[in-house]
Amino acid sequence: MTSAATSAVTSTPRERHVRRLIGVLVAACLSVAGLTAQPAQAADTGSITGTVFTQSVGGAKTPAAEGYIYWSHAPTKDGAYSGSTGHRFTGSTFSLTGLKPGFYKFEVAQVFDAAGSSAYQREYYNDAEVVHDATAVQVVGGKASKVTDMVLEPAGQISGRVTDTAGNPIANASVSFQRSAAGGGPGVTTGPDGRYSTTTGFAKGLVKGVYRVSARHDAAPGVTSHEEKYWKNAATYATATPLTVAPGSATANIDFTLAAAPRIQLTVKDPAGKPVPNADVGVWTFSDGEWGPRRAGPNKTDGAGVYHQTVRIGERHKFFFTPPAGVGGATEWYDNAYGEAAAKEVSATSHGQVLSLTIQLGAAPAITSATPKITGTARSGKTLTVAPGTWTPVGVAVRRQWRANGVPIPGATGPTLRLSNAQAGRRITVQVTGSLDGATPVAVTSAATAAVQGVLTSAKVSISGTAKVGKKLRARTGSWGPSPVTSKYKWYRNGRAISGQKKSTYKVRKADVGKRITVRVTRSKSHYVTVSRLSSKTAKVKKK
C-alpha cells in the first residue's frame, strides 16, 4: 500500500506544530518527485471532492483538521490501477483536481483531528482495507465527482499464535487478513514465540469490516514449510469462518495449528554421476484439466545440484532437465523419459512427506522410425491426412513436410493437406522427420499418392437463337477453366442424341418441329476431372 503508518498518541501543541512542519516537508518532497497533482492540461480537467471526518470509539464524528490522501488511476473500472499520487489537504474537505478521465481509487493515509490526534486508521474509499476492494470513482472530463463522506475511526486489532501439530511455535509464519477472495489483504509475521499481532503490521491495525484470516509458513529451500490454513482449520477462503473487526476492538487468540507441507527434493546428475548445480529445472503441473509449465520460479538446482519445491497433497507434477552448456547428455524427464507424455507423475500423499527424486542424464537413445501413411482422395478440394506411425522412444518430436513431385509445398507442415489445382498432375508425399535432443534425426518419406486430379470450374450452359426451322442455335457456355480446356458438344432432340451434331452450333431442321432442343457441353483437361453440363430446353421448334 502507499499509505503511511498512523500514530495512536495525542500530541501537545508543540508536537502538532512539529508534525505539521514535517507534513509540509513531506508534501514538498512529493512535489519534487512529481507525486503531487500537476497543473491541469486541456484534457485533464476532472475532479473529485469529498469530506473526511474522524470518530473516536463511542464519540460523535467530527470534521478532520488535515490529512494526506493518495490516489491511482485506471482507464476502465476493472483495469490496472497505477500511479501513486499524494495530496495534503487542510480542513475536512479535499479536492483532487486536474484529473484525466477514467476511474480512481484513493486512500486517506493519515488524518488529524482538531486536537492534533492521528489515532485513526487509514483506509481506502469506501471502508476498504486494500486497493482491490476500494470503490472506484469515475471521472468525466471537465466534471466534478463528489463522493460520500469518509469517516476514519481507530483501528481494530487481531492477535494470536501459530504452532505446528506438536504444539511448537512457528516463527516467521505469514498471517493474512482478507476482505475478499481476490483482493488479498495486509499481513504480519510471527515472532520467535509464534505470536503475531496486527499492531506490528505496516498499517498498525485493520479497518473495520469482516475478515477471513489465514496463516502459512514458507521456509527456505530444503527446510520444512507448513501448509496454509484459514482460521478454525478451513482450507479455503470460501469455507473460512468470518471474523468481524470493530473500530478500537482487540480480538485475541485467533490461533492456528499448521501441518508440515510435503516437499520434493530433485537431484540432477550429469552422465558421470556428478550433481549439476545452479541449473534450470523444468516443472509441469496439472491444472484446469491439462498439463502445462509451472509459472512460479525461478526453478533452479542449488549449489549441491538439488531442486527443492514445497507442494500440496494431491498436486500432480512432472519434471525435466535440459543440460546447460558444458554438461553432457540429452534433455530428460523424470523417470528415464524423453517426453512429457512418457514422464512419471509425482504427487505427495501425506503431510510432511519428502519425495527424493533423481534425474541421471545420459546419451539419448537411438530413434526408431515408422513409415508414414497418407489417406484421402488425391483430388483438388479434398484433404489428405498423414499418420506418422509410432516412433520411439516416447518423446520423439516429429515434423512433417508435404511435397508435390518431391518439391516441398510452402507452409505445408501440418498433419493434413487440402489439395488445390496447383498440385494437379503431381504425386504427393510426406517426409516425416523425428528428432530428440542429443540423438541423430531420422527422416522417412511416405509412398506417393496417385497423380492429383484438378477440378475444372464450369458455368451454366444455355442456348441462344430462335427455335424455328432453318434458324441456327448456339451453345453459350460462359467461362470454364483453368484454360486451355478441350470442349465437346452433343445436341439432343427431346432428349435423344441427334446424329453427327457435335459443333457449338446447330441448324434447326424439319424433323425438329414440335420438339425441344438441348445441348450437352463436355470439357476436359489433362490431369483434371472431366466436367459435363446440359443446357435447359428450348421452346418447341416451329415451322418457318
C-alpha positions as semicolon CSV with decimal commas, in nm:
position;residue;x (nm);y (nm);z (nm)
1;M;0,000;0,000;0,000
2;T;0,107;0,357;-0,044
3;S;-0,018;0,481;0,291
4;A;0,191;0,599;0,582
5;A;0,162;0,440;0,925
6;T;-0,059;0,623;1,174
7;S;0,024;0,722;1,529
8;A;-0,207;0,645;1,821
9;V;-0,086;0,920;2,062
10;T;-0,241;1,255;2,147
11;S;0,012;1,535;2,093
12;T;0,086;1,868;2,257
13;P;0,055;2,195;2,061
14;R;0,434;2,198;2,014
15;E;0,429;1,841;1,885
16;R;0,143;1,928;1,648
17;H;0,344;2,222;1,514
18;V;0,646;1,997;1,453
19;R;0,429;1,729;1,289
20;R;0,262;1,983;1,060
21;L;0,607;2,116;0,966
22;I;0,713;1,760;0,879
23;G;0,392;1,725;0,675
24;V;0,483;2,039;0,478
25;L;0,832;1,899;0,411
26;V;0,683;1,565;0,301
27;A;0,446;1,745;0,064
28;A;0,742;1,941;-0,075
29;C;0,935;1,618;-0,136
30;L;0,634;1,468;-0,307
31;S;0,615;1,772;-0,532
32;V;0,984;1,745;-0,628
33;A;0,933;1,374;-0,703
34;G;0,638;1,457;-0,924
35;L;0,384;1,287;-0,696
36;T;0,160;1,584;-0,633
37;A;-0,109;1,697;-0,873
38;Q;0,043;1,883;-1,167
39;P;-0,117;2,177;-1,350
40;A;-0,419;2,052;-1,542
41;Q;-0,384;2,006;-1,913
42;A;-0,670;2,066;-2,151
43;A;-0,795;1,709;-2,126
44;D;-0,721;1,677;-1,753
45;T;-0,998;1,890;-1,607
46;G;-1,191;1,644;-1,393
47;S;-1,201;1,649;-1,014
48;I;-1,304;1,452;-0,706
49;T;-1,420;1,623;-0,388
50;G;-1,520;1,484;-0,053
51;T;-1,526;1,539;0,321
52;V;-1,328;1,348;0,584
53;F;-1,440;1,305;0,945
54;T;-1,285;1,140;1,248
55;Q;-1,477;0,946;1,510
56;S;-1,338;0,801;1,831
57;V;-1,492;0,491;1,986
58;G;-1,826;0,593;2,135
59;G;-1,788;0,951;2,019
60;A;-1,952;1,161;1,751
61;K;-1,797;1,216;1,412
62;T;-1,616;1,548;1,382
63;P;-1,460;1,718;1,080
64;A;-1,094;1,635;1,027
65;A;-0,840;1,911;1,064
66;E;-0,594;1,793;0,798
67;G;-0,466;1,478;0,631
68;Y;-0,299;1,306;0,341
69;I;-0,466;1,131;0,053
70;Y;-0,319;0,913;-0,224
71;W;-0,487;0,805;-0,545
72;S;-0,425;0,586;-0,851
73;H;-0,589;0,580;-1,194
74;A;-0,716;0,322;-1,445
75;P;-0,880;0,383;-1,784
76;T;-1,152;0,127;-1,704
77;K;-1,323;0,031;-1,379
78;D;-1,169;-0,315;-1,363
79;G;-0,839;-0,216;-1,521
80;A;-0,493;-0,199;-1,367
81;Y;-0,464;0,098;-1,131
82;S;-0,127;0,268;-1,149
83;G;0,044;0,583;-1,032
84;S;0,054;0,678;-0,665
85;T;-0,014;1,048;-0,637
86;G;-0,006;1,218;-0,298
87;H;-0,203;1,522;-0,181
88;R;-0,213;1,705;0,151
89;F;-0,540;1,870;0,247
90;T;-0,626;2,108;0,529
91;G;-0,966;2,125;0,686
92;S;-1,209;1,842;0,642
93;T;-1,270;1,883;0,267
94;F;-1,035;1,762;-0,003
95;S;-1,041;1,839;-0,372
96;L;-0,839;1,640;-0,624
97;T;-0,819;1,846;-0,941
98;G;-0,660;1,824;-1,284
99;L;-0,769;1,463;-1,323
100;K;-0,784;1,294;-1,661
101;P;-1,094;1,089;-1,749
102;G;-1,116;0,738;-1,611
103;F;-1,155;0,567;-1,277
104;Y;-0,982;0,645;-0,950
105;K;-0,925;0,464;-0,623
106;F;-0,795;0,663;-0,328
107;E;-0,678;0,619;0,028
108;V;-0,683;0,859;0,319
109;A;-0,346;0,762;0,459
110;Q;-0,326;0,981;0,766
111;V;-0,564;1,228;0,927
112;F;-0,555;1,458;1,228
113;D;-0,848;1,575;1,433
114;A;-0,888;1,922;1,579
115;A;-0,688;1,821;1,887
116;G;-0,397;1,704;1,673
117;S;-0,454;1,333;1,733
118;S;-0,384;1,092;1,447
119;A;-0,523;0,786;1,628
120;Y;-0,739;0,688;1,331
121;Q;-0,692;0,402;1,089
122;R;-0,607;0,486;0,729
123;E;-0,850;0,340;0,477
124;Y;-0,944;0,323;0,111
125;Y;-1,276;0,458;-0,006
126;N;-1,528;0,313;0,093
127;D;-1,422;0,148;0,424
128;A;-1,183;-0,072;0,220
129;E;-0,864;-0,226;0,352
130;V;-0,680;-0,267;0,020
131;V;-0,697;-0,102;-0,320
132;H;-0,860;-0,405;-0,486
133;D;-1,163;-0,377;-0,258
134;A;-1,191;0,001;-0,280
135;T;-1,489;0,159;-0,456
136;A;-1,379;0,312;-0,787
137;V;-1,487;0,670;-0,861
138;Q;-1,540;0,769;-1,224
139;V;-1,415;1,099;-1,351
140;V;-1,555;1,250;-1,670
141;G;-1,352;1,530;-1,831
142;G;-1,450;1,872;-1,709
143;K;-1,688;1,743;-1,443
144;A;-1,662;1,722;-1,064
145;S;-1,731;1,392;-0,886
146;K;-1,840;1,425;-0,525
147;V;-1,804;1,121;-0,300
148;T;-1,984;1,033;0,019
149;D;-1,826;1,127;0,350
150;M;-1,532;0,924;0,476
151;V;-1,525;0,862;0,849
152;L;-1,192;0,740;0,989
153;E;-1,204;0,553;1,319
154;P;-0,949;0,385;1,546
155;A;-0,801;0,062;1,414
156;G;-0,923;-0,280;1,517
157;Q;-0,667;-0,542;1,616
158;I;-0,629;-0,920;1,585
159;S;-0,368;-1,130;1,760
160;G;-0,291;-1,496;1,809
161;R;-0,033;-1,771;1,781
162;V;0,082;-2,013;1,511
163;T;0,214;-2,356;1,609
164;D;0,287;-2,688;1,441
165;T;0,095;-3,010;1,512
166;A;0,328;-3,086;1,802
167;G;0,250;-2,752;1,966
168;N;0,585;-2,595;1,884
169;P;0,578;-2,227;1,786
170;I;0,638;-2,146;1,420
171;A;0,849;-1,836;1,372
172;N;0,830;-1,626;1,054
173;A;0,488;-1,759;0,959
174;S;0,278;-1,525;0,744
175;V;-0,068;-1,429;0,871
176;S;-0,302;-1,258;0,623
177;F;-0,630;-1,071;0,666
178;Q;-0,865;-1,075;0,364
179;R;-1,188;-0,886;0,298
180;S;-1,245;-1,061;-0,038
181;A;-1,122;-1,378;-0,206
182;A;-0,943;-1,195;-0,486
183;G;-0,841;-0,881;-0,304
184;G;-0,565;-1,014;-0,086
185;G;-0,500;-0,819;0,230
186;P;-0,243;-0,693;0,476
187;G;-0,021;-0,936;0,657
188;V;0,205;-0,973;0,956
189;T;0,480;-1,218;1,054
190;T;0,502;-1,428;1,369
191;G;0,784;-1,381;1,616
192;P;1,012;-1,650;1,767
193;D;0,731;-1,749;2,005
194;G;0,488;-1,796;1,713
195;R;0,279;-1,497;1,820
196;Y;0,151;-1,224;1,591
197;S;-0,047;-0,902;1,617
198;T;-0,181;-0,659;1,360
199;T;-0,021;-0,383;1,568
200;T;0,312;-0,486;1,412
201;G;0,190;-0,455;1,055
202;F;0,258;-0,176;0,809
203;A;-0,074;-0,006;0,884
204;K;-0,063;-0,081;1,259
205;G;-0,413;-0,228;1,257
206;L;-0,720;-0,300;1,045
207;V;-1,011;-0,104;0,903
208;K;-1,345;-0,210;1,043
209;G;-1,508;-0,494;0,850
210;V;-1,538;-0,870;0,808
211;Y;-1,216;-1,066;0,752
212;R;-1,102;-1,418;0,675
213;V;-0,769;-1,482;0,847
214;S;-0,515;-1,733;0,722
215;A;-0,165;-1,844;0,816
216;R;0,114;-2,021;0,627
217;H;0,484;-2,078;0,667
218;D;0,724;-2,072;0,373
219;A;1,068;-2,185;0,476
220;A;1,399;-2,172;0,292
221;P;1,465;-2,442;0,029
222;G;1,527;-2,778;0,191
223;V;1,361;-2,675;0,518
224;T;1,012;-2,785;0,620
225;S;0,737;-2,538;0,536
226;H;0,382;-2,553;0,671
227;E;0,056;-2,566;0,482
228;E;-0,177;-2,269;0,464
229;K;-0,491;-2,280;0,675
230;Y;-0,770;-2,036;0,746
231;W;-0,894;-1,979;1,098
232;K;-1,068;-2,279;1,253
233;N;-0,885;-2,516;1,020
234;A;-1,064;-2,416;0,698
235;A;-0,889;-2,500;0,372
236;T;-1,023;-2,217;0,154
237;Y;-1,148;-1,861;0,174
238;A;-1,499;-1,977;0,084
239;T;-1,516;-2,216;0,381
240;A;-1,336;-1,991;0,629
241;T;-1,511;-1,858;0,940
242;P;-1,559;-1,480;0,911
243;L;-1,420;-1,256;1,182
244;T;-1,572;-0,911;1,242
245;V;-1,337;-0,629;1,337
246;A;-1,490;-0,323;1,503
247;P;-1,321;0,017;1,550
248;G;-1,090;0,012;1,851
249;S;-1,155;-0,359;1,917
250;A;-0,888;-0,614;2,011
251;T;-0,962;-0,976;1,922
252;A;-0,715;-1,222;2,071
253;N;-0,648;-1,597;2,048
254;I;-0,703;-1,630;1,674
255;D;-0,469;-1,928;1,672
256;F;-0,355;-2,168;1,402
257;T;-0,213;-2,519;1,401
258;L;-0,030;-2,587;1,075
259;A;0,071;-2,925;0,938
260;A;0,409;-2,973;0,776
261;A;0,389;-2,935;0,400
262;P;0,517;-3,209;0,171
263;R;0,818;-3,124;-0,041
264;I;1,015;-3,255;-0,332
265;Q;1,393;-3,286;-0,350
266;L;1,508;-3,347;-0,707
267;T;1,877;-3,417;-0,758
268;V;2,013;-3,367;-1,110
269;K;2,331;-3,553;-1,209
270;D;2,538;-3,540;-1,524
271;P;2,630;-3,857;-1,720
272;A;2,928;-3,911;-1,487
273;G;2,703;-3,902;-1,180
274;K;2,813;-3,560;-1,061
275;P;2,548;-3,310;-0,935
276;V;2,461;-3,022;-1,170
277;P;2,440;-2,701;-0,959
278;N;2,262;-2,372;-1,033
279;A;2,077;-2,500;-1,338
280;D;1,716;-2,460;-1,452
281;V;1,469;-2,739;-1,386
282;G;1,154;-2,771;-1,598
283;V;0,839;-2,811;-1,389
284;W;0,499;-2,901;-1,531
285;T;0,179;-2,907;-1,325
286;F;-0,165;-3,050;-1,399
287;S;-0,420;-2,769;-1,375
288;D;-0,761;-2,696;-1,529
289;G;-0,766;-3,036;-1,694
290;E;-0,431;-3,017;-1,870
291;W;-0,056;-3,028;-1,820
292;G;0,144;-2,710;-1,861
293;P;0,456;-2,527;-1,743
294;R;0,459;-2,407;-1,383
295;R;0,471;-2,027;-1,386
296;A;0,631;-1,973;-1,047
297;G;1,007;-1,957;-1,040
298;P;1,296;-1,943;-1,064
299;N;1,321;-2,321;-1,064
300;K;1,690;-2,394;-1,017
301;T;1,908;-2,651;-0,851
302;D;2,110;-2,530;-0,555
303;G;2,486;-2,548;-0,514
304;A;2,459;-2,921;-0,445
305;G;2,256;-2,987;-0,760
306;V;1,926;-3,028;-0,572
307;Y;1,599;-2,859;-0,665
308;H;1,356;-2,803;-0,377
309;Q;0,982;-2,745;-0,409
310;T;0,711;-2,731;-0,145
311;V;0,388;-2,890;-0,275
312;R;0,035;-2,970;-0,164
313;I;-0,109;-3,314;-0,110
314;G;-0,260;-3,439;-0,434
315;E;-0,090;-3,188;-0,664
316;R;0,043;-3,352;-0,980
317;H;0,386;-3,262;-1,113
318;K;0,631;-3,368;-1,385
319;F;0,997;-3,266;-1,404
320;F;1,256;-3,242;-1,680
321;F;1,607;-3,112;-1,720
322;T;1,790;-2,974;-2,023
323;P;2,168;-2,988;-1,980
324;P;2,333;-2,644;-1,988
325;A;2,641;-2,578;-2,196
326;G;2,931;-2,796;-2,086
327;V;2,712;-3,068;-1,937
328;G;2,672;-3,382;-2,145
329;G;2,357;-3,581;-2,203
330;A;2,017;-3,510;-2,352
331;T;1,701;-3,344;-2,218
332;E;1,542;-3,598;-1,989
333;W;1,215;-3,619;-1,797
334;Y;1,170;-3,798;-1,469
335;D;1,185;-4,101;-1,471
336;N;1,406;-4,204;-1,770
337;A;1,168;-4,047;-2,020
338;Y;1,232;-3,826;-2,319
339;G;0,899;-3,650;-2,349
340;E;0,618;-3,518;-2,131
341;A;0,374;-3,792;-2,234
342;A;0,604;-4,063;-2,101
343;A;0,717;-3,875;-1,789
344;K;0,628;-4,014;-1,449
345;E;0,388;-3,811;-1,235
346;V;0,493;-3,709;-0,887
347;S;0,236;-3,646;-0,613
348;A;0,257;-3,615;-0,237
349;T;0,015;-3,823;-0,031
350;S;0,079;-3,714;0,329
351;H;0,175;-3,417;0,545
352;G;0,549;-3,363;0,584
353;Q;0,633;-3,620;0,316
354;V;0,971;-3,572;0,147
355;L;0,988;-3,712;-0,206
356;S;1,350;-3,765;-0,310
357;L;1,394;-3,794;-0,687
358;T;1,694;-3,817;-0,919
359;I;1,741;-3,741;-1,286
360;Q;2,057;-3,908;-1,413
361;L;2,146;-3,762;-1,750
362;G;2,275;-3,983;-2,028
363;A;2,302;-4,007;-2,402
364;A;1,971;-4,008;-2,585
365;P;1,865;-4,347;-2,723
366;A;1,860;-4,402;-3,097
367;I;1,541;-4,305;-3,277
368;T;1,333;-4,585;-3,426
369;S;1,119;-4,463;-3,713
370;A;0,796;-4,571;-3,877
371;T;0,676;-4,527;-4,235
372;P;0,415;-4,252;-4,262
373;K;0,092;-4,331;-4,447
374;I;-0,128;-4,094;-4,646
375;T;-0,504;-4,140;-4,662
376;G;-0,763;-3,948;-4,860
377;T;-0,858;-3,881;-5,223
378;A;-0,598;-3,716;-5,448
379;R;-0,829;-3,456;-5,594
380;S;-0,837;-3,079;-5,576
381;G;-1,059;-2,963;-5,290
382;K;-1,008;-3,287;-5,096
383;T;-0,798;-3,322;-4,781
384;L;-0,515;-3,570;-4,735
385;T;-0,413;-3,688;-4,387
386;V;-0,082;-3,838;-4,283
387;A;-0,038;-4,083;-3,995
388;P;0,329;-4,064;-3,892
389;G;0,323;-4,405;-3,726
390;T;0,481;-4,493;-3,393
391;W;0,826;-4,353;-3,324
392;T;1,038;-4,446;-3,024
393;P;1,141;-4,361;-2,767
394;V;0,832;-4,175;-2,646
395;G;0,914;-3,809;-2,664
396;V;1,049;-3,804;-3,018
397;A;0,930;-3,482;-3,182
398;V;0,809;-3,529;-3,539
399;R;0,777;-3,260;-3,804
400;R;0,612;-3,304;-4,142
401;Q;0,679;-3,162;-4,486
402;W;0,433;-3,225;-4,765
403;R;0,583;-3,250;-5,116
404;A;0,449;-3,242;-5,470
405;N;0,662;-3,449;-5,709
406;G;0,935;-3,430;-5,446
407;V;0,929;-3,049;-5,416
408;P;0,833;-2,907;-5,072
409;I;0,495;-2,732;-5,067
410;P;0,549;-2,398;-4,884
411;G;0,381;-2,387;-4,543
412;A;0,251;-2,745;-4,569
413;T;0,383;-2,887;-4,241
414;G;0,067;-2,997;-4,062
415;P;-0,097;-3,338;-4,030
416;T;-0,336;-3,258;-4,318
417;L;-0,311;-3,103;-4,664
418;R;-0,601;-2,955;-4,856
419;L;-0,530;-3,007;-5,225
420;S;-0,575;-2,741;-5,491
421;N;-0,535;-2,718;-5,867
422;A;-0,175;-2,611;-5,801
423;Q;-0,098;-2,979;-5,734
424;A;-0,286;-3,113;-6,038
425;G;-0,088;-3,388;-6,212
426;R;0,160;-3,418;-5,927
427;R;0,208;-3,704;-5,684
428;I;0,201;-3,615;-5,315
429;T;0,438;-3,747;-5,050
430;V;0,514;-3,653;-4,689
431;Q;0,856;-3,651;-4,534
432;V;0,839;-3,705;-4,156
433;T;1,149;-3,620;-3,953
434;G;1,187;-3,743;-3,596
435;S;1,420;-3,560;-3,360
436;L;1,528;-3,597;-2,999
437;D;1,774;-3,382;-2,812
438;G;2,114;-3,547;-2,836
439;A;2,009;-3,804;-3,096
440;T;2,061;-3,809;-3,473
441;P;1,742;-3,701;-3,654
442;V;1,574;-3,960;-3,876
443;A;1,372;-3,870;-4,189
444;V;1,129;-4,108;-4,361
445;T;0,917;-4,042;-4,671
446;S;0,574;-4,190;-4,737
447;A;0,464;-4,369;-5,051
448;A;0,337;-4,134;-5,323
449;T;-0,030;-4,086;-5,396
450;A;-0,178;-4,118;-5,742
451;A;-0,144;-3,803;-5,952
452;V;-0,372;-3,533;-5,816
453;Q;-0,677;-3,463;-6,028
454;G;-0,763;-3,098;-6,070
455;V;-1,119;-2,972;-6,077
456;L;-1,244;-2,753;-6,360
457;T;-1,467;-2,459;-6,289
458;S;-1,778;-2,453;-6,506
459;A;-2,065;-2,223;-6,589
460;K;-2,428;-2,270;-6,680
461;V;-2,489;-2,383;-7,038
462;S;-2,766;-2,210;-7,237
463;I;-2,887;-2,195;-7,597
464;S;-2,923;-1,873;-7,793
465;G;-3,116;-1,832;-8,116
466;T;-3,475;-1,887;-8,241
467;A;-3,625;-2,236;-8,234
468;K;-3,753;-2,229;-8,594
469;V;-3,669;-2,446;-8,890
470;G;-3,372;-2,306;-9,077
471;K;-3,250;-2,094;-8,786
472;K;-2,915;-2,150;-8,617
473;L;-2,889;-2,228;-8,244
474;R;-2,568;-2,164;-8,050
475;A;-2,438;-2,314;-7,726
476;R;-2,348;-2,045;-7,471
477;T;-2,103;-2,182;-7,212
478;G;-1,967;-1,891;-7,010
479;S;-1,620;-1,915;-6,853
480;W;-1,462;-2,255;-6,784
481;G;-1,112;-2,310;-6,651
482;P;-0,838;-2,311;-6,590
483;S;-0,774;-2,263;-6,959
484;P;-0,693;-2,409;-7,201
485;V;-0,961;-2,677;-7,199
486;T;-1,090;-2,915;-7,467
487;S;-1,462;-2,878;-7,548
488;K;-1,706;-3,128;-7,694
489;Y;-2,072;-3,069;-7,790
490;K;-2,367;-3,302;-7,833
491;W;-2,715;-3,182;-7,946
492;Y;-3,039;-3,355;-7,847
493;R;-3,397;-3,359;-7,976
494;N;-3,644;-3,432;-7,697
495;G;-3,358;-3,594;-7,505
496;R;-3,236;-3,818;-7,789
497;A;-2,898;-3,753;-7,948
498;I;-2,902;-3,602;-8,294
499;S;-2,659;-3,797;-8,506
500;G;-2,345;-3,611;-8,619
501;Q;-2,422;-3,284;-8,439
502;K;-2,100;-3,217;-8,244
503;K;-2,032;-2,848;-8,304
504;S;-2,111;-2,545;-8,090
505;T;-2,392;-2,452;-8,332
506;Y;-2,689;-2,637;-8,471
507;K;-2,918;-2,557;-8,766
508;V;-3,281;-2,640;-8,689
509;R;-3,443;-2,898;-8,920
510;K;-3,793;-3,002;-9,021
511;A;-3,754;-3,314;-8,806
512;D;-3,729;-3,086;-8,505
513;V;-4,073;-2,929;-8,548
514;G;-4,272;-2,966;-8,226
515;K;-3,964;-3,091;-8,041
516;R;-3,741;-2,924;-7,778
517;I;-3,366;-2,894;-7,834
518;T;-3,088;-2,924;-7,571
519;V;-2,710;-2,937;-7,588
520;R;-2,452;-3,105;-7,363
521;V;-2,110;-2,947;-7,330
522;T;-1,821;-3,160;-7,206
523;R;-1,485;-3,009;-7,128
524;S;-1,165;-3,182;-7,032
525;K;-0,804;-3,110;-6,947
526;S;-0,508;-3,334;-6,876
527;H;-0,495;-3,433;-6,505
528;Y;-0,835;-3,272;-6,444
529;V;-1,172;-3,429;-6,380
530;T;-1,387;-3,404;-6,696
531;V;-1,695;-3,185;-6,648
532;S;-2,023;-3,210;-6,842
533;R;-2,317;-2,967;-6,832
534;L;-2,659;-2,995;-7,004
535;S;-2,847;-2,687;-7,114
536;S;-3,210;-2,611;-7,046
537;K;-3,462;-2,695;-7,321
538;T;-3,564;-2,456;-7,594
539;A;-3,925;-2,379;-7,672
540;K;-4,090;-2,621;-7,913
541;V;-3,949;-2,579;-8,261
542;K;-4,182;-2,402;-8,507
543;K;-4,209;-2,414;-8,882
544;K;-4,074;-2,124;-9,086
